Amino acid sequence: MTDPEVRRLLNRVPEFTDRYLALVEETDGDPGAAATFVELADFVAGLVNEIERFRPALIRCLEALEQVANSSEDAEDLVVWSFFDGLSSDDVRGIELLIGPSTRALVDAADRTSPW
């Protein structure tokens, strides 16, 4: 029988299910909560590595956006109405700490609800 903590984990993180099922198969049954959470740590470490793998490109994108926000006559159209309107609120929250001051000021000054 699966531990309640493992059931809660699987309900909240469906992306982990395949890893959990492989662990069940490796242990010929229920691996238990401790082994499951060790596997979860490995899963999370892999996710962190993927984030870090793409961080340099993400930073370069936002630096380019900052440069446009700081210097282009079309900055409001390009940054506010094209770029930010193309992102979901979850996407904006994911990059909020990386957004430069000129980009933030431009978005705040625009006639729209601030994404942050």
N, CA, C and O atoms as CSV, one atom per row, in Angstrom:
chain,resi,resn,atom,element,x,y,z
A,1,MET,N,N,0.842,-1.175,0.000
A,1,MET,CA,C,0.000,0.000,0.000
A,1,MET,C,C,0.890,1.242,0.000
A,1,MET,O,O,1.851,1.321,0.765
A,2,THR,N,N,0.574,2.195,-0.846
A,2,THR,CA,C,1.353,3.411,-0.983
A,2,THR,C,C,1.127,4.336,0.211
A,2,THR,O,O,-0.004,4.528,0.657
A,3,ASP,N,N,2.220,4.907,0.721
A,3,ASP,CA,C,2.147,5.848,1.839
A,3,ASP,C,C,1.319,7.070,1.441
A,3,ASP,O,O,1.313,7.458,0.273
A,4,PRO,N,N,0.619,7.681,2.404
A,4,PRO,CA,C,-0.195,8.861,2.076
A,4,PRO,C,C,0.653,10.018,1.540
A,4,PRO,O,O,0.192,10.782,0.691
A,5,GLU,N,N,1.889,10.152,2.030
A,5,GLU,CA,C,2.769,11.214,1.532
A,5,GLU,C,C,3.101,11.001,0.058
A,5,GLU,O,O,3.186,11.960,-0.710
A,6,VAL,N,N,3.286,9.760,-0.327
A,6,VAL,CA,C,3.592,9.444,-1.721
A,6,VAL,C,C,2.365,9.699,-2.585
A,6,VAL,O,O,2.489,10.232,-3.688
A,7,ARG,N,N,1.194,9.330,-2.108
A,7,ARG,CA,C,-0.039,9.599,-2.861
A,7,ARG,C,C,-0.218,11.101,-3.072
A,7,ARG,O,O,-0.573,11.544,-4.164
A,8,ARG,N,N,0.030,11.880,-2.019
A,8,ARG,CA,C,-0.085,13.341,-2.155
A,8,ARG,C,C,0.928,13.866,-3.164
A,8,ARG,O,O,0.605,14.723,-3.988
A,9,LEU,N,N,2.146,13.354,-3.098
A,9,LEU,CA,C,3.183,13.761,-4.037
A,9,LEU,C,C,2.757,13.464,-5.474
A,9,LEU,O,O,2.856,14.330,-6.343
A,10,LEU,N,N,2.294,12.268,-5.718
A,10,LEU,CA,C,1.899,11.873,-7.076
A,10,LEU,C,C,0.696,12.677,-7.568
A,10,LEU,O,O,0.588,12.963,-8.760
A,11,ASN,N,N,-0.201,13.040,-6.664
A,11,ASN,CA,C,-1.341,13.872,-7.053
A,11,ASN,C,C,-0.903,15.275,-7.436
A,11,ASN,O,O,-1.470,15.878,-8.347
A,12,ARG,N,N,0.102,15.796,-6.748
A,12,ARG,CA,C,0.568,17.167,-7.006
A,12,ARG,C,C,1.577,17.250,-8.143
A,12,ARG,O,O,1.689,18.294,-8.787
A,13,VAL,N,N,2.307,16.182,-8.401
A,13,VAL,CA,C,3.388,16.214,-9.391
A,13,VAL,C,C,3.222,15.046,-10.372
A,13,VAL,O,O,3.955,14.060,-10.298
A,14,PRO,N,N,2.273,15.162,-11.275
A,14,PRO,CA,C,2.061,14.049,-12.217
A,14,PRO,C,C,3.278,13.771,-13.099
A,14,PRO,O,O,3.435,12.661,-13.607
A,15,GLU,N,N,4.134,14.771,-13.280
A,15,GLU,CA,C,5.344,14.583,-14.079
A,15,GLU,C,C,6.299,13.576,-13.448
A,15,GLU,O,O,7.168,13.030,-14.128
A,16,PHE,N,N,6.143,13.335,-12.177
A,16,PHE,CA,C,7.008,12.413,-11.449
A,16,PHE,C,C,6.514,10.966,-11.532
A,16,PHE,O,O,7.247,10.047,-11.165
A,17,THR,N,N,5.304,10.754,-12.002
A,17,THR,CA,C,4.676,9.431,-11.985
A,17,THR,C,C,5.512,8.374,-12.702
A,17,THR,O,O,5.683,7.271,-12.183
A,18,ASP,N,N,6.030,8.688,-13.873
A,18,ASP,CA,C,6.831,7.698,-14.611
A,18,ASP,C,C,8.069,7.280,-13.813
A,18,ASP,O,O,8.425,6.102,-13.780
A,19,ARG,N,N,8.711,8.240,-13.182
A,19,ARG,CA,C,9.879,7.921,-12.355
A,19,ARG,C,C,9.472,7.032,-11.187
A,19,ARG,O,O,10.176,6.082,-10.844
A,20,TYR,N,N,8.336,7.345,-10.581
A,20,TYR,CA,C,7.853,6.554,-9.453
A,20,TYR,C,C,7.531,5.132,-9.898
A,20,TYR,O,O,7.884,4.174,-9.212
A,21,LEU,N,N,6.870,4.990,-11.032
A,21,LEU,CA,C,6.515,3.658,-11.519
A,21,LEU,C,C,7.770,2.839,-11.847
A,21,LEU,O,O,7.798,1.628,-11.627
A,22,ALA,N,N,8.797,3.496,-12.368
A,22,ALA,CA,C,10.064,2.791,-12.621
A,22,ALA,C,C,10.681,2.336,-11.298
A,22,ALA,O,O,11.244,1.245,-11.213
A,23,LEU,N,N,10.572,3.172,-10.278
A,23,LEU,CA,C,11.077,2.808,-8.955
A,23,LEU,C,C,10.295,1.633,-8.379
A,23,LEU,O,O,10.882,0.735,-7.776
A,24,VAL,N,N,8.993,1.630,-8.558
A,24,VAL,CA,C,8.156,0.506,-8.099
A,24,VAL,C,C,8.611,-0.772,-8.780
A,24,VAL,O,O,8.739,-1.817,-8.143
A,25,GLU,N,N,8.855,-0.680,-10.081
A,25,GLU,CA,C,9.293,-1.866,-10.829
A,25,GLU,C,C,10.663,-2.347,-10.346
A,25,GLU,O,O,10.884,-3.550,-10.208
A,26,GLU,N,N,11.573,-1.420,-10.091
A,26,GLU,CA,C,12.923,-1.783,-9.627
A,26,GLU,C,C,12.894,-2.484,-8.266
A,26,GLU,O,O,13.735,-3.336,-7.979
A,27,THR,N,N,11.929,-2.121,-7.444
A,27,THR,CA,C,11.866,-2.677,-6.086
A,27,THR,C,C,10.847,-3.813,-5.963
A,27,THR,O,O,10.568,-4.288,-4.863
A,28,ASP,N,N,10.302,-4.239,-7.088
A,28,ASP,CA,C,9.298,-5.314,-7.095
A,28,ASP,C,C,8.120,-5.015,-6.165
A,28,ASP,O,O,7.642,-5.899,-5.454
A,29,GLY,N,N,7.674,-3.805,-6.176
A,29,GLY,CA,C,6.519,-3.448,-5.354
A,29,GLY,C,C,6.620,-2.030,-4.845
A,29,GLY,O,O,7.166,-1.158,-5.520
A,30,ASP,N,N,6.104,-1.802,-3.676
A,30,ASP,CA,C,6.072,-0.477,-3.072
A,30,ASP,C,C,7.444,-0.117,-2.521
A,30,ASP,O,O,7.920,-0.775,-1.596
A,31,PRO,N,N,8.106,0.931,-3.074
A,31,PRO,CA,C,9.445,1.279,-2.611
A,31,PRO,C,C,9.460,1.997,-1.262
A,31,PRO,O,O,10.511,2.102,-0.629
A,32,GLY,N,N,8.317,2.484,-0.824
A,32,GLY,CA,C,8.249,3.226,0.436
A,32,GLY,C,C,8.499,4.706,0.229
A,32,GLY,O,O,9.019,5.133,-0.802
A,33,ALA,N,N,8.118,5.471,1.227
A,33,ALA,CA,C,8.203,6.929,1.124
A,33,ALA,C,C,9.650,7.414,1.054
A,33,ALA,O,O,9.960,8.296,0.253
A,34,ALA,N,N,10.536,6.858,1.872
A,34,ALA,CA,C,11.916,7.343,1.898
A,34,ALA,C,C,12.586,7.197,0.532
A,34,ALA,O,O,13.192,8.146,0.033
A,35,ALA,N,N,12.479,6.027,-0.067
A,35,ALA,CA,C,13.089,5.814,-1.389
A,35,ALA,C,C,12.427,6.687,-2.445
A,35,ALA,O,O,13.089,7.174,-3.362
A,36,THR,N,N,11.133,6.882,-2.314
A,36,THR,CA,C,10.412,7.732,-3.267
A,36,THR,C,C,10.921,9.165,-3.189
A,36,THR,O,O,11.111,9.817,-4.216
A,37,PHE,N,N,11.144,9.658,-1.964
A,37,PHE,CA,C,11.601,11.030,-1.827
A,37,PHE,C,C,13.074,11.187,-2.208
A,37,PHE,O,O,13.488,12.279,-2.598
A,38,VAL,N,N,13.864,10.132,-2.104
A,38,VAL,CA,C,15.224,10.160,-2.641
A,38,VAL,C,C,15.153,10.298,-4.161
A,38,VAL,O,O,15.904,11.071,-4.756
A,39,GLU,N,N,14.254,9.550,-4.778
A,39,GLU,CA,C,14.066,9.635,-6.227
A,39,GLU,C,C,13.540,11.014,-6.623
A,39,GLU,O,O,13.939,11.562,-7.651
A,40,LEU,N,N,12.647,11.574,-5.808
A,40,LEU,CA,C,12.133,12.925,-6.060
A,40,LEU,C,C,13.277,13.942,-6.030
A,40,LEU,O,O,13.312,14.854,-6.856
A,41,ALA,N,N,14.202,13.795,-5.094
A,41,ALA,CA,C,15.349,14.705,-5.028
A,41,ALA,C,C,16.163,14.643,-6.319
A,41,ALA,O,O,16.607,15.676,-6.821
A,42,ASP,N,N,16.358,13.453,-6.852
A,42,ASP,CA,C,17.074,13.299,-8.115
A,42,ASP,C,C,16.300,13.950,-9.260
A,42,ASP,O,O,16.896,14.586,-10.130
A,43,PHE,N,N,14.985,13.795,-9.264
A,43,PHE,CA,C,14.114,14.399,-10.267
A,43,PHE,C,C,14.222,15.930,-10.208
A,43,PHE,O,O,14.375,16.585,-11.239
A,44,VAL,N,N,14.140,16.486,-9.005
A,44,VAL,CA,C,14.234,17.935,-8.827
A,44,VAL,C,C,15.614,18.442,-9.233
A,44,VAL,O,O,15.720,19.495,-9.861
A,45,ALA,N,N,16.657,17.721,-8.891
A,45,ALA,CA,C,18.011,18.117,-9.293
A,45,ALA,C,C,18.115,18.193,-10.812
A,45,ALA,O,O,18.763,19.092,-11.347
A,46,GLY,N,N,17.486,17.265,-11.501
A,46,GLY,CA,C,17.478,17.300,-12.963
A,46,GLY,C,C,16.745,18.519,-13.497
A,46,GLY,O,O,17.176,19.127,-14.476
A,47,LEU,N,N,15.640,18.877,-12.856
A,47,LEU,CA,C,14.900,20.078,-13.258
A,47,LEU,C,C,15.742,21.336,-13.052
A,47,LEU,O,O,15.766,22.222,-13.906
A,48,VAL,N,N,16.427,21.405,-11.922
A,48,VAL,CA,C,17.289,22.561,-11.639
A,48,VAL,C,C,18.392,22.655,-12.684
A,48,VAL,O,O,18.712,23.747,-13.153
A,49,ASN,N,N,18.974,21.519,-13.051
A,49,ASN,CA,C,20.013,21.523,-14.085
A,49,ASN,C,C,19.473,22.047,-15.408
A,49,ASN,O,O,20.171,22.779,-16.111
A,50,GLU,N,N,18.253,21.688,-15.756
A,50,GLU,CA,C,17.645,22.178,-16.995
A,50,GLU,C,C,17.428,23.681,-16.926
A,50,GLU,O,O,17.671,24.387,-17.905
A,51,ILE,N,N,16.970,24.179,-15.775
A,51,ILE,CA,C,16.799,25.626,-15.610
A,51,ILE,C,C,18.144,26.321,-15.824
A,51,ILE,O,O,18.235,27.305,-16.558
A,52,GLU,N,N,19.159,25.811,-15.190
A,52,GLU,CA,C,20.487,26.427,-15.290
A,52,GLU,C,C,21.049,26.324,-16.706
A,52,GLU,O,O,21.795,27.199,-17.144
A,53,ARG,N,N,20.702,25.282,-17.403
A,53,ARG,CA,C,21.184,25.115,-18.782
A,53,ARG,C,C,20.655,26.222,-19.685
A,53,ARG,O,O,21.357,26.672,-20.590
A,54,PHE,N,N,19.428,26.662,-19.449
A,54,PHE,CA,C,18.805,27.676,-20.293
A,54,PHE,C,C,18.933,29.103,-19.734
A,54,PHE,O,O,18.610,30.067,-20.427
A,55,ARG,N,N,19.399,29.238,-18.497
A,55,ARG,CA,C,19.506,30.561,-17.874
A,55,ARG,C,C,20.344,31.546,-18.698
A,55,ARG,O,O,19.909,32.687,-18.856
A,56,PRO,N,N,21.508,31.183,-19.229
A,56,PRO,CA,C,22.291,32.166,-19.997
A,56,PRO,C,C,21.521,32.718,-21.204
A,56,PRO,O,O,21.581,33.918,-21.473
A,57,ALA,N,N,20.810,31.870,-21.923
A,57,ALA,CA,C,20.034,32.344,-23.075
A,57,ALA,C,C,18.888,33.242,-22.614
A,57,ALA,O,O,18.608,34.263,-23.243
A,58,LEU,N,N,18.231,32.869,-21.529
A,58,LEU,CA,C,17.144,33.685,-20.987
A,58,LEU,C,C,17.661,35.061,-20.577
A,58,LEU,O,O,17.033,36.077,-20.874
A,59,ILE,N,N,18.779,35.092,-19.912
A,59,ILE,CA,C,19.366,36.371,-19.493
A,59,ILE,C,C,19.720,37.223,-20.707
A,59,ILE,O,O,19.477,38.429,-20.698
A,60,ARG,N,N,20.283,36.627,-21.744
A,60,ARG,CA,C,20.618,37.383,-22.954
A,60,ARG,C,C,19.359,37.942,-23.607
A,60,ARG,O,O,19.365,39.072,-24.095
A,61,CYS,N,N,18.285,37.166,-23.620
A,61,CYS,CA,C,17.013,37.656,-24.183
A,61,CYS,C,C,16.522,38.874,-23.421
A,61,CYS,O,O,16.116,39.869,-24.022
A,62,LEU,N,N,16.560,38.795,-22.101
A,62,LEU,CA,C,16.056,39.899,-21.291
A,62,LEU,C,C,17.001,41.102,-21.320
A,62,LEU,O,O,16.552,42.237,-21.166
A,63,GLU,N,N,18.285,40.875,-21.511
A,63,GLU,CA,C,19.224,41.981,-21.697
A,63,GLU,C,C,18.953,42.690,-23.022
A,63,GLU,O,O,19.017,43.918,-23.094
A,64,ALA,N,N,18.653,41.930,-24.062
A,64,ALA,CA,C,18.301,42.541,-25.342
A,64,ALA,C,C,17.005,43.340,-25.215
A,64,ALA,O,O,16.891,44.439,-25.759
A,65,LEU,N,N,16.038,42.789,-24.500
A,65,LEU,CA,C,14.780,43.492,-24.254
A,65,LEU,C,C,15.045,44.795,-23.497
A,65,LEU,O,O,14.460,45.831,-23.813
A,66,GLU,N,N,15.916,44.739,-22.510
A,66,GLU,CA,C,16.282,45.925,-21.725
A,66,GLU,C,C,16.921,46.982,-22.613
A,66,GLU,O,O,16.647,48.173,-22.465
A,67,GLN,N,N,17.762,46.551,-23.525
A,67,GLN,CA,C,18.410,47.491,-24.437
A,67,GLN,C,C,17.373,48.182,-25.319
A,67,GLN,O,O,17.452,49.391,-25.541
A,68,VAL,N,N,16.402,47.421,-25.821
A,68,VAL,CA,C,15.329,48.007,-26.625
A,68,VAL,C,C,14.489,48.951,-25.770
A,68,VAL,O,O,14.150,50.047,-26.215
A,69,ALA,N,N,14.155,48.545,-24.569
A,69,ALA,CA,C,13.362,49.387,-23.669
A,69,ALA,C,C,14.076,50.699,-23.363
A,69,ALA,O,O,13.438,51.733,-23.162
A,70,ASN,N,N,15.375,50.647,-23.332
A,70,ASN,CA,C,16.182,51.810,-22.974
A,70,ASN,C,C,16.454,52.737,-24.145
A,70,ASN,O,O,16.724,53.918,-23.929
A,71,SER,N,N,16.391,52.242,-25.389
A,71,SER,CA,C,16.902,53.060,-26.494
A,71,SER,C,C,16.014,53.164,-27.731
A,71,SER,O,O,16.265,54.021,-28.578
A,72,SER,N,N,15.007,52.342,-27.865
A,72,SER,CA,C,14.238,52.333,-29.111
A,72,SER,C,C,13.043,53.297,-29.054
A,72,SER,O,O,12.370,53.417,-28.030
A,73,GLU,N,N,12.802,53.967,-30.164
A,73,GLU,CA,C,11.612,54.806,-30.280
A,73,GLU,C,C,10.346,53.949,-30.257
A,73,GLU,O,O,9.271,54.436,-29.906
A,74,ASP,N,N,10.470,52.694,-30.625
A,74,ASP,CA,C,9.335,51.771,-30.659
A,74,ASP,C,C,9.271,50.892,-29.412
A,74,ASP,O,O,8.600,49.860,-29.413
A,75,ALA,N,N,9.963,51.295,-28.358
A,75,ALA,CA,C,10.076,50.453,-27.163
A,75,ALA,C,C,8.726,50.058,-26.595
A,75,ALA,O,O,8.521,48.886,-26.280
A,76,GLU,N,N,7.805,50.989,-26.453
A,76,GLU,CA,C,6.514,50.634,-25.857
A,76,GLU,C,C,5.796,49.580,-26.697
A,76,GLU,O,O,5.298,48.587,-26.165
A,77,ASP,N,N,5.746,49.800,-28.003
A,77,ASP,CA,C,5.074,48.817,-28.865
A,77,ASP,C,C,5.751,47.452,-28.794
A,77,ASP,O,O,5.083,46.425,-28.674
A,78,LEU,N,N,7.073,47.447,-28.868
A,78,LEU,CA,C,7.795,46.177,-28.922
A,78,LEU,C,C,7.839,45.470,-27.576
A,78,LEU,O,O,7.579,44.269,-27.497
A,79,VAL,N,N,8.163,46.201,-26.525
A,79,VAL,CA,C,8.349,45.583,-25.213
A,79,VAL,C,C,7.014,45.317,-24.524
A,79,VAL,O,O,6.743,44.204,-24.075
A,80,VAL,N,N,6.187,46.357,-24.450
A,80,VAL,CA,C,4.936,46.222,-23.701
A,80,VAL,C,C,3.895,45.450,-24.485
A,80,VAL,O,O,3.365,44.448,-24.003
A,81,TRP,N,N,3.600,45.908,-25.688
A,81,TRP,CA,C,2.455,45.369,-26.421
A,81,TRP,C,C,2.784,44.112,-27.211
A,81,TRP,O,O,1.899,43.287,-27.440
A,82,SER,N,N,4.005,43.949,-27.624
A,82,SER,CA,C,4.361,42.717,-28.349
A,82,SER,C,C,4.908,41.658,-27.397
A,82,SER,O,O,4.368,40.555,-27.311
A,83,PHE,N,N,5.972,41.994,-26.689
A,83,PHE,CA,C,6.626,40.993,-25.841
A,83,PHE,C,C,5.748,40.586,-24.661
A,83,PHE,O,O,5.392,39.413,-24.547
A,84,PHE,N,N,5.394,41.509,-23.792
A,84,PHE,CA,C,4.668,41.137,-22.579
A,84,PHE,C,C,3.259,40.627,-22.865
A,84,PHE,O,O,2.750,39.779,-22.132
A,85,ASP,N,N,2.633,41.127,-23.910
A,85,ASP,CA,C,1.315,40.576,-24.248
A,85,ASP,C,C,1.409,39.145,-24.754
A,85,ASP,O,O,0.406,38.431,-24.780
A,86,GLY,N,N,2.607,38.716,-25.158
A,86,GLY,CA,C,2.815,37.350,-25.615
A,86,GLY,C,C,3.129,36.369,-24.500
A,86,GLY,O,O,3.287,35.174,-24.751
A,87,LEU,N,N,3.222,36.860,-23.267
A,87,LEU,CA,C,3.549,36.001,-22.124
A,87,LEU,C,C,2.340,35.821,-21.215
A,87,LEU,O,O,1.523,36.729,-21.061
A,88,SER,N,N,2.242,34.662,-20.629
A,88,SER,CA,C,1.212,34.434,-19.612
A,88,SER,C,C,1.678,35.062,-18.304
A,88,SER,O,O,2.855,35.392,-18.156
A,89,SER,N,N,0.766,35.226,-17.363
A,89,SER,CA,C,1.150,35.780,-16.061
A,89,SER,C,C,2.141,34.854,-15.351
A,89,SER,O,O,3.008,35.330,-14.619
A,90,ASP,N,N,2.027,33.551,-15.555
A,90,ASP,CA,C,2.996,32.610,-14.973
A,90,ASP,C,C,4.383,32.811,-15.578
A,90,ASP,O,O,5.390,32.753,-14.873
A,91,ASP,N,N,4.427,33.047,-16.878
A,91,ASP,CA,C,5.709,33.298,-17.539
A,91,ASP,C,C,6.356,34.570,-16.987
A,91,ASP,O,O,7.557,34.600,-16.721
A,92,VAL,N,N,5.552,35.610,-16.821
A,92,VAL,CA,C,6.072,36.878,-16.298
A,92,VAL,C,C,6.615,36.692,-14.889
A,92,VAL,O,O,7.685,37.207,-14.566
A,93,ARG,N,N,5.894,35.967,-14.053
A,93,ARG,CA,C,6.386,35.705,-12.694
A,93,ARG,C,C,7.716,34.950,-12.733
A,93,ARG,O,O,8.578,35.155,-11.878
A,94,GLY,N,N,7.876,34.085,-13.719
A,94,GLY,CA,C,9.109,33.304,-13.824
A,94,GLY,C,C,10.334,34.132,-14.187
A,94,GLY,O,O,11.459,33.742,-13.876
A,95,ILE,N,N,10.125,35.271,-14.843
A,95,ILE,CA,C,11.261,36.108,-15.247
A,95,ILE,C,C,11.326,37.426,-14.483
A,95,ILE,O,O,12.227,38.234,-14.711
A,96,GLU,N,N,10.390,37.642,-13.590
A,96,GLU,CA,C,10.268,38.933,-12.909
A,96,GLU,C,C,11.579,39.424,-12.301
A,96,GLU,O,O,11.911,40.602,-12.438
A,97,LEU,N,N,12.317,38.565,-11.646
A,97,LEU,CA,C,13.553,38.988,-10.991
A,97,LEU,C,C,14.682,39.295,-11.971
A,97,LEU,O,O,15.689,39.890,-11.589
A,98,LEU,N,N,14.522,38.896,-13.218
A,98,LEU,CA,C,15.565,39.109,-14.225
A,98,LEU,C,C,15.301,40.319,-15.111
A,98,LEU,O,O,16.148,40.685,-15.926
A,99,ILE,N,N,14.139,40.939,-14.960
A,99,ILE,CA,C,13.753,42.064,-15.811
A,99,ILE,C,C,14.510,43.311,-15.377
A,99,ILE,O,O,14.588,43.627,-14.190
A,100,GLY,N,N,15.064,44.013,-16.356
A,100,GLY,CA,C,15.852,45.205,-16.072
A,100,GLY,C,C,14.994,46.413,-15.711
A,100,GLY,O,O,13.782,46.410,-15.925
A,101,PRO,N,N,15.633,47.444,-15.163
A,101,PRO,CA,C,14.898,48.617,-14.691
A,101,PRO,C,C,14.208,49.411,-15.799
A,101,PRO,O,O,13.110,49.923,-15.580
A,102,SER,N,N,14.806,49.528,-16.961
A,102,SER,CA,C,14.166,50.265,-18.057
A,102,SER,C,C,12.941,49.521,-18.571
A,102,SER,O,O,11.923,50.131,-18.898
A,103,THR,N,N,13.048,48.204,-18.641
A,103,THR,CA,C,11.912,47.390,-19.066
A,103,THR,C,C,10.776,47.522,-18.058
A,103,THR,O,O,9.623,47.725,-18.436
A,104,ARG,N,N,11.099,47.408,-16.805
A,104,ARG,CA,C,10.089,47.510,-15.744
A,104,ARG,C,C,9.418,48.885,-15.762
A,104,ARG,O,O,8.196,48.978,-15.651
A,105,ALA,N,N,10.205,49.948,-15.899
A,105,ALA,CA,C,9.656,51.306,-15.924
A,105,ALA,C,C,8.751,51.508,-17.131
A,105,ALA,O,O,7.705,52.148,-17.022
A,106,LEU,N,N,9.137,50.976,-18.260
A,106,LEU,CA,C,8.336,51.108,-19.472
A,106,LEU,C,C,6.990,50.412,-19.306
A,106,LEU,O,O,5.952,50.964,-19.670
A,107,VAL,N,N,7.008,49.224,-18.768
A,107,VAL,CA,C,5.763,48.481,-18.553
A,107,VAL,C,C,4.892,49.194,-17.516
A,107,VAL,O,O,3.678,49.306,-17.686
A,108,ASP,N,N,5.517,49.669,-16.449
A,108,ASP,CA,C,4.758,50.364,-15.401
A,108,ASP,C,C,4.123,51.652,-15.921
A,108,ASP,O,O,3.026,52.019,-15.501
A,109,ALA,N,N,4.814,52.339,-16.837
A,109,ALA,CA,C,4.327,53.604,-17.366
A,109,ALA,C,C,3.225,53.421,-18.421
A,109,ALA,O,O,2.446,54.340,-18.673
A,110,ALA,N,N,3.164,52.258,-19.019
A,110,ALA,CA,C,2.177,51.998,-20.065
A,110,ALA,C,C,0.771,51.964,-19.478
A,110,ALA,O,O,0.580,51.673,-18.298
A,111,ASP,N,N,-0.178,52.259,-20.302
A,111,ASP,CA,C,-1.573,52.256,-19.878
A,111,ASP,C,C,-2.099,50.827,-19.875
A,111,ASP,O,O,-2.857,50.432,-20.761
A,112,ARG,N,N,-1.696,50.062,-18.878
A,112,ARG,CA,C,-2.119,48.674,-18.759
A,112,ARG,C,C,-1.881,48.221,-17.334
A,112,ARG,O,O,-1.194,48.893,-16.564
A,113,THR,N,N,-2.443,47.094,-16.992
A,113,THR,CA,C,-2.224,46.518,-15.674
A,113,THR,C,C,-0.825,45.922,-15.645
A,113,THR,O,O,-0.460,45.134,-16.517
A,114,SER,N,N,-0.055,46.295,-14.657
A,114,SER,CA,C,1.309,45.788,-14.546
A,114,SER,C,C,1.286,44.263,-14.391
A,114,SER,O,O,0.469,43.726,-13.644
A,115,PRO,N,N,2.187,43.567,-15.100
A,115,PRO,CA,C,2.206,42.105,-15.021
A,115,PRO,C,C,2.785,41.581,-13.711
A,115,PRO,O,O,2.705,40.380,-13.451
A,116,TRP,N,N,3.356,42.430,-12.895
A,116,TRP,CA,C,3.925,41.975,-11.648
A,116,TRP,C,C,3.245,42.656,-10.559
A,116,TRP,O,O,3.563,42.425,-9.392
